[in-house]
Amino acid sequence: MATDAKRPKDSGASAQNPGEDKTLQSFLSWCKEVRLELSEKVYVSREGTVADYGMLAREEIEEGEVIFSIPRAALLNQRRTIIHSILEKAEEGCAWSPCLSPEEESLKSQSGWVPLLLALMFEYTNSESHWSPYLSLWTDFRALDHPMFWPKEERERLLQGTGVPEAVENDLTNILKEYNDIILPFIQSHREVLDPQKHTLELYQSLVAFVMAYSFQEPLEEDEEDEKEPNPPMMVPMADILNHVANHNANLEFRTDSLKMVSVKRIKKGEEVFNTYGELANWQLLHMYGFVESYPSNTNDSADIQMTTVYKAALQAARTESERSLVAEKWDLLCQLDIVGEEGAFVFGQSGSLTDEELYTSLKVLCMPVEQFKEFKENEGWEEAEEDDEDEMAAALSNEGIPKLSLPWRRLLGDSVSLTLQDYADELQPDKELLGDRQAYGRLSSRERLALQLRYGQKVTLHQLLELTRCHSV
Ligand SMILES: C[S@@+](CC[C@H](N)C(=O)[O-])C[C@H]1O[C@@H](n2cnc3c(N)ncnc32)[C@H](O)[C@@H]1O
């Protein structure tokens, strides 16, 4: 535990030169007040980290050591804000606006983030806030450079084919809707604490980006997963100073009285302490956090192909109207069986398909002769014997070290889906030469670099898959 007594006056356990950064100094003093315990083996810094603030090891840290511990009372959530009572009342369904129906008055939003966002709107703009020393670390959330802050034209041009522009459009629509339907009426009904001139849509959007990139969600117990709604997000001071890499060396543990950042491997002196934000592909990291990991460091990277892309390829391959309506019927059944969905994606990781059950079944059904499809429909799935066949094939393929999908791929859909995938990969168009040309790379804007890294990784993943389908076609 770090205490005042143990610390020399000007080089606390948490910063090499704390005096140089007054905002950081004030945050670290606040941490002591709220009894956040920080190991003397680490310090917060803006130098020597991958991005702005981060945490560095002052000394070697063994696996399993507690790096810092945050009492639950130091977490910022909807219950720990001055406006908690009005948030609670609104959540309980008490009337707060004479013009709205009870459904409209509820603070329930699609994302479940609204109460925390209202709390942040109030606390972030209140200089007397208990959370001010913490929230003052960030003066401009737009500096995060999430694609939601890029001009639309730039986003669509640089990120075409990656899935990010579509995800961002969806976010922007939801943000506008939530602000107009829930936030603004709530602000207008609580003018004693909120003000539409100050608590604007622009601020709301910035705070959504902050919650996206900095908040934590406590996982549910395994037996609660099916019954309970996910826990609402919360802000976890100090844990959110840590940057992320796939090959992380620390992990946040949720205990009864406190949250603890624990090392999951030995961390050498001078190394950065990295948390994990989850097993996230580069397109997800860019969408939610505004950064990507360079190829091939992100072992969780993947390229996601919308399930409907495969449906469209099958429709294109159909030659007559009756073949097209058979494809449509097959697709409906696959949807009903929850094997595919309008919003779903087939996911390809660095070593092959991560959704091979769904992909294999979809391809097989889409290519079935009509008689076999009738039988499949009656059984609502495969016969036992066929499952055995699949297992045998999977075993044979994994003996060869080849992902399960590769062999049946061409046999099932011929060239049509391979070609669609090729088109999909071509749409990514990353200029590989640029990655190797340091000078040219140096001339790119930071957004162009992000886009290049993202598209290159996705293209490589897809090409590995395409290569496999070519090598092992039957
Ligand atoms: C939870 S915060 C981490 C603290 C942050 N560095 C700061 O100074 O406020 C998450 C943000 O840190 C940055 N970040 C985290 N890991 C990164 C990485 N490996 N590379 C680049 N930026 C990263 C991104 O801007 C991300 O949105």
The ligand as an SDF file (V2000), in Angstrom:
LIG
                    3D

 27 29  0  0  0  0  0  0  0  0999 V2000
   -9.1800    3.7610  -20.9830 C   0  0  0  0  0  0  0  0  0  0  0  0
   -8.3700    5.0020  -21.8770 S   0  0  0  0  0  0  0  0  0  0  0  0
   -6.6870    4.7600  -21.4510 C   0  0  0  0  0  0  0  0  0  0  0  0
   -6.0350    6.0610  -20.9580 C   0  0  0  0  0  0  0  0  0  0  0  0
   -5.7040    7.0410  -22.0450 C   0  0  0  0  0  0  0  0  0  0  0  0
   -4.4260    6.6890  -22.6400 N   0  0  0  0  0  0  0  0  0  0  0  0
   -5.6650    8.4760  -21.5280 C   0  0  0  0  0  0  0  0  0  0  0  0
   -4.6190    9.1150  -21.5480 O   0  0  0  0  0  0  0  0  0  0  0  0
   -6.6850    8.9760  -21.0950 O   0  0  0  0  0  0  0  0  0  0  0  0
   -8.6040    4.3930  -23.5040 C   0  0  0  0  0  0  0  0  0  0  0  0
   -7.9970    5.2660  -24.5830 C   0  0  0  0  0  0  0  0  0  0  0  0
   -6.5740    5.1480  -24.5500 O   0  0  0  0  0  0  0  0  0  0  0  0
   -6.0360    5.0700  -25.8780 C   0  0  0  0  0  0  0  0  0  0  0  0
   -5.3740    3.7440  -26.0240 N   0  0  0  0  0  0  0  0  0  0  0  0
   -5.5030    2.6650  -25.2260 C   0  0  0  0  0  0  0  0  0  0  0  0
   -4.7160    1.6510  -25.6340 N   0  0  0  0  0  0  0  0  0  0  0  0
   -4.0730    2.0880  -26.7400 C   0  0  0  0  0  0  0  0  0  0  0  0
   -3.1270    1.4890  -27.6420 C   0  0  0  0  0  0  0  0  0  0  0  0
   -2.6740    0.2390  -27.4930 N   0  0  0  0  0  0  0  0  0  0  0  0
   -2.6890    2.2340  -28.6750 N   0  0  0  0  0  0  0  0  0  0  0  0
   -3.1420    3.5100  -28.8770 C   0  0  0  0  0  0  0  0  0  0  0  0
   -4.0300    4.1310  -28.0500 N   0  0  0  0  0  0  0  0  0  0  0  0
   -4.4930    3.4330  -26.9950 C   0  0  0  0  0  0  0  0  0  0  0  0
   -7.2090    5.2440  -26.8170 C   0  0  0  0  0  0  0  0  0  0  0  0
   -7.3210    6.6030  -27.1380 O   0  0  0  0  0  0  0  0  0  0  0  0
   -8.3870    4.8120  -25.9640 C   0  0  0  0  0  0  0  0  0  0  0  0
   -9.6000    5.4000  -26.3740 O   0  0  0  0  0  0  0  0  0  0  0  0
  1  2  1  0
  2  3  1  0
  2 10  1  0
  3  4  1  0
  4  5  1  0
  5  6  1  0
  5  7  1  0
  7  8  2  0
  7  9  1  0
 10 11  1  0
 11 12  1  0
 11 26  1  0
 12 13  1  0
 13 14  1  0
 13 24  1  0
 14 15  1  0
 14 23  1  0
 15 16  2  0
 16 17  1  0
 17 18  1  0
 17 23  2  0
 18 19  1  0
 18 20  2  0
 20 21  1  0
 21 22  2  0
 22 23  1  0
 24 25  1  0
 24 26  1  0
 26 27  1  0
M  CHG  2   2   1   9  -1
M  END
$$$$
